[in-house]
Amino acid sequence: MQLKDAVTQMLKDNGKTKVWLAQKLGYKFPSGLSNRLKCSNITLENLCKICEQLDYEVCIQPTKIRGSRPEKQIVLDARPPKEESKE
């Protein structure tokens, strides 16, 4: 899952909006947050601030975990999404 999709899911799970989150993070305009999320190079510090507002945490763990993941756990994919073929 890409970062912007993960944040959207966390907002949905918490019944919050991007406007609410932008205000909590000190953005003057919600578009500032939207632009930050579109960027694939967000800092860990900013990600932690977003997660803190939504009662999530950033966790680093081995990729091969046995069993199922806990409910509401989100795994970010660092690879950019595959672009559709333009034929």
Residue, then its C-alpha position, 0 to 999 in steps of 0.5 A: m500500500q502506498l503512503k497516501d492510501a495508508v493515510t486515507q485508510m487511517l483517516k477512514d478507520n478513525g472517522k477523520t478527514k484530511v482537513w482535520l489532520a491538516q489542522k492538527l499538523g499545523y498546515k494553513f491549507p489542507s492542500g499542503l497536506s495533500n501535496r505532502l502525501k503525493c510526494s513519495n519522499i516524505t520524511l520519517e519524522n513527518l510520517c510519525k507526526i501523521c501516525e501520532q495524530l491518528d493513534y498509529e505507530v511506525c514499526i520496523q520488523p522482519t518482512k517474513i512474519r508467520g501467521s496473519r497480521p493484526e487488524k488495522q495493521i498497514v504495510l507500506d510499499a516503498r516501490p512506486p505503483k506500476e504505471e499502466s501500459k500506454e499502448 
